[in-house]
Amino acid sequence: MAINVESVSIKIRNYFLKFKQILSDSIAIPDSHEFDAKVRNLVRRTERLTIIFQVVRNGTNQTNIPNVNAFGYRRLNLVDWITALTSVANLLRFVVLIFNADEPIALHLGDPLFRSKDRLPFLAIISMGIVIMAIVREWVLYLEAKGKLQVLSIWKDYRDGANLSKLCMNKLNIKRFRFSIYLVSLIFCYGMIMSYFMTIAFFTPLLTNPWTYKIPKLAFYGTIWTFSLIIAITFLLNSLVGFVWLFLCTFLFHLFQLLDSLDRADFLLNKTNAIIYTEKDVRSFCLLIIRRLNSFELASRKLRYLLLYNVFIYSLFGDVYIFLGVIIRIYNDILANLTTIFGIIILLIIGVSGLILGNLITKLDNLTIRLHQLTIMRKFSVNTMSKVLEIMDRV
């Protein structure tokens, strides 16, 4: 019996080792001109989608030059007016449908849940979603017009693979950075494309409502209003998705710079290099870390309120979806279960993001430990020690 248990544990360990090797091989992408071309084309395609859906006007080419009108607000174009008018019209439509039970008005406003028992929660959550997404979109575009989104352009010089040598990172971290950008861009590129087709699901309540086929006026006005809702939701939803893509790419840039700093510290601490490195090497290393910390803190300071708003809103939506699906059991069992699953997925995404951020904080702690180990191995000048202490205080 003991032999069987031992053999099973050995097999399990071997499976984990194989899985670890496969994962390591998938992350360590080999240098390849073909892969560089894939990354370049995918990033450009995703950036083009952010411009088409007006996530940002200039993609990753952000500048500090303000682009505002005489009133100090951003200049509006045709897409802005279409999105704003359709959003406001549908928001007013849902408000009237929520607070007015008059059936002739509901027919002219194309109520998709006409005479349905769960129409109020459904209309309320769509109205709340329009307001929240519209605020995010206007906030991001306003910051761009003011020239305050330049922190999102820090990685644009390396998206084409031409200036990778200026990253000041080792080859392994550069390849992992490129692969991470490719993976994130792949997910969000197709996510923005699929979100357009997903919004067509707004026709589902209208098509599944039996009164649609009995009242032609409801079918006519409902179809027109649903098309306008799809236009509004498509641009508003892709504003959230596109901004998350820009933020994640910027965050990955700072994360891999931190990982590279840890690798440099480990290299200096290596026994074979302990005699070779000099005080100049440590001072240069400290200056590199300070520059990277300055860049990361600048991005965090400029985007902190916007990120806090997004996290709060995503968590609120997750809780509301779970409440509608589990407690209220909105519309029918299928829709209630889908709503619950969607809410759980949102909360899981927030949890995974928290774990990634916690990993970043752990890496910062490890960097402090490495610097402390470097300083106790030999004596340095006051200037070098002041740089080390500055990093420790800031981390």
N, C-alpha and C positions, 0 to 999 in steps of 0.2 A: 504493500500500500504506500509506504514511504517512497519507494522507487518511482511509482506512478506519479505521485505528487511532485517529486523532483523533476521528472521528465517533462511534466506539463509546464512547470515554472520555467524550465530551460527553453521550451518551445515558445512560450509567451514572450520571454526576453528576446529571443531571436527575431520574433515578428516585430517587436518594437524597434530593435536595432535596424532591421530592414526598412521599416517605415521611416525611421530617422534618416537613413541614408538616402532614401528616395526624396524626402522632403529637402534635404541638404542639396542634393543634385538639382532639384527643381529651382531652388533659390539661387544657387551659384550658376547663373546663366553664362555660357562661354562667350567670348568675344566673337562677334559675327557681324559682318556688314549687312547681311540679310535681316538679322534681328534689329539692328539699328534703324534700318529702313522701316520696319514694322512699327517700332516705337514712334518714330518721327511722323509717319502717316497717321497713326492712331491719335496721337496727341493733337495734331493739326485738325483732324476731323472732329474731335471732341471740342476743341477750342472754337471751331467754326459753328458748332451747335450752340455753344454758349452765346455767341454773337447773334445767331439767327433768332434764338428764343429770348434775346435781350436780357440774359443774366447779367452780363456786363457789355458795354459798347465796344471795348477795345481788346477783349480777350486777355491774354497775359501781358500785353504791351501797355501796362499802366504807367502813367507819368504823374508828376507833381503839378502839372499845368491845369488849373481849374477850368471847367467848361460849364459855366453857369450863365443864366440870363440876367437881365437887369434887376430882377427881384431877388437874386441870390439863390435861385433854385435851378435845378438842371433843365437843360433844353429838351423839350418833348418832340418826338417824331411820330410818324404815322402808326407804328406798332404800339407806342405808348398810349396813343388816343384810343385805338381799337381795344386794347387790353383794359384800359381804365373804364371806357364806356360800357363794355360788356360785363365787367365785374360789378360796377355800380348798379347797372340795370338788373342783373340777376340777384344782387344783394337786396335791393329794394323789393324785387319780386318775392323773394323768400320771406322777407319781413312782413309783407302784406298777407301772404298765405298763412303765416303763423298766427297773426293777430286778427285775421278776418276769416270768418267761416261762411261767407256768402258764396254760394255755388256758382252763380254767373261770373263773378270775378275770378274764381278759381279756374273756370273753363278758359277765360280769356288769357289768364296767366299760365296756362298749360300745366296745371298741377300734375306732376307725374304720379303722385300717390293719392289721387282723387278718391275720396271716401274710404281711405285706408286707415286702419286703427293706429298705425305707427308713423303717421306722416309727420307729426310735430318733432319727434327726436331726430328723424332723418333730415328734415328741412333745417333744423337748428344747427346740426353738426356741419352741414354744407355751408351755411352762412358763416359760422365761426371759422371754418377753413378758409373761406374767401378773404375774410378780414385779416387773419393771421398771415397768410401767404402774401397778400398785397402789401402789408407792412414790411415784411422781409424784403420784397422786391424793391419797393421804393427806398428803403434804407440803404441797400447795397448800391443801387444806381446813384443815389444822392452822394454816398461816400466816394464813388468813382468820379462823379462830376467835380467834387471838391479836391480830387487828386490825393485821396487818403488811402487808396488801395494799392499803392506801390509795393507794399510788403508782399503782395501775392505774385509779384513778378520776379522774385529773387531767383527762381529756378528756370526762368525762360531762356537764359543763355545756354542752358545745357540740354534743352529738350530735343535738339536736332543731333546731338552726339558729336558736335564739332569742337566744343570747348570743354570736354571732360577733363582735360589735363589741368584746367584752372580750378577744379573743384577742391584740390588739395586733399584728396582722399586716396586710399589704396585701391588697387584694382578690384578686390573682392567687394568692397563697399560700393564702388561705382557700379559694378554689374548688378548688385542687389538693388541699388537705387533705381537703375534703369528698369529692372524687372518689376519692381513695385509700382513705378509710374505706369508701366505698360498694363499691369493687372488692374490698377485702379481706373485707368482711362478706359479699358475694355468694358468694365462693369458699368461705369457711368455713361459711356457713349451709347451703349445699347439700352441702358436704363432710360435715357432721355428720348430715344427713338420709340421704345415700347410704351412709354408713358402716354404718348399721343394715342396709341391704339387702345390703351387701357381706359382712357377717358370716354371711349365709345360705350363703355359699360353703363354710362349714365342713361342710355336708351333702355336699359333693362327694366327699371321700374315702370316706364311708360308702356313698354311692350308686354309686360306681364300683368298689367292692370286690365281687367276685363272690361272696364268702362271705356277704355280707349277705342274698342271695336264697336261699342254701342252708341258713342257720342262722337260724330265726325269733327265737331268743333274742338273737342279736347285733343283728338289726334293731330289736327292741323296746327293749333297753337302750341301744343306740346312739342311737336317736332321742331318748330322754329326756335322756341326757347331753349331746347336741348342743344341745338347746334351752337347757339350763342354761349351756352354754359361750357360746352366742350372747348371753344376757343379760349375763354377766360381761364379755365382750369389748366389747360395745356401750358400756357405761358406762365401762369403763377406757380404751378408745380415744378416746371423745369427751372424756374428761378431758384427754388430751393435745391434741387438736384445739382444744377450747375455750380452753384456757390459751394456746395459741399465738396465737389470735385476740385475746385480751385484751392480750397482750404486744405484738403487732404494731401494734395501734391506739395503744397508749401510745408505742411507739417512733416511729411516724409523727408523733405530736403533737410530740415533741421534735425530730425531724428537720426538720419544716417551721418550727418556731420558729428553728432554727439557720439555715435558708435565708433566713428573713425578716431575721435579724440581718445576714447577708451583703448582702442587698439594701439595708438601711439604711446599712451602711458604704459601699457603692458610691454611694449617693445623696449621702452627706456628702463623698465624694471627687470627685464630679462637678465639673468646672471651673466650671459655672454656679452651683454651690452653695458653692464653696470660700470665697467672700467672705461668704455669707449666714449660714452656721452659726456658732454661738458656743460658748464653753466650756461653757455650761449644756447645750447640745444634746449635746455629747460626753459630759458627765458623766451625763446621763440615759440615753444610749445604753449606757454602761458599766454602769450600775446594772441596766438591763434584761437585759443579757447575764449579769451575775452571778446575777440571780434565776433565769434559765433554766438556767444551769449548776448552781445549787444543786438545782433540781428534778430535772435529769437525773442528777446524781451520787447523789441520794437513792434514786432508782429503781434505779440500777445497783448500789448498795451492798446494798440489801435483796433483790435478785433474783439476785445474781451467782452464788451457789452452785447455785441451782435451774437457772439457764440453763446453767451449766457441766455439770451433770448431764445435762440434756436433750441438749446438743450431743454429749457423750460417748456417750450411749446411742444417739442417732440414727446416729452414725458407726459404732458397734459393730454395730448392726442392719444397716446397709448392707454392711459387710464380711462379716458372716455370711451374708446373703442371696446375695451374689456367690459366696462360697465354696461354699455349698450348690448353687447353680445351675451354676457353671462346673466346679468340681473334683469334687464328689460326684455331680452330675447326679441330684438327688433325684427319686424316684418314677418320672417319665417325662419325655420330652423337652419336652413342652408346659409342664408345671409347672416344670421346671428353667429354661426360657427366661424364663417369667414371673417367677420368683424372681430371676433375674439382672437383668432389666429393673427390677424394683422396687428392688433394692439400688442400681443405678446412679442411679435417680431420687432416692433418699434422699441419696446423696453429692452429686448435682448441686444439690439444694436447699441443702445445707450450704455448698457452694461459692458459690452465688448470695448466700446470707446473708452470707458473708464479704466478697464484693465490695461489698455494700451498706454493711456496717460500715466497710470500707476507704474508701468514698466519704465516709462521715460524718467519718472522721479527716482526710481530705483537705480537707473543708470547714472543719474546725476550724483546720487550718494556714492556709488562705486567710483566715480571720477574723483570725488573728494578723498576717498580712501587711497587711491593711486597717488594723488598729489602729496598726501601726507607721507606715504611710503618713500616717495622720491626725495622729500626734504630731509628725512632722517637718515638717509644713506650717506650723505656728505654735507659739508657746510657750504652755504651760498651767501652771496652778498645781500645787503639790506634791500637793494632795488629788486632783486629776484624774489626774495621772500615776500616783499610787499605785493608783488603780482600774484604769488601763490595764495596769500591771505585774502586778497581781493576776490579771487575766484571762489575760495571756500566760503567767504561771507555771502556772496551772491547766490551760490548754489544752496 
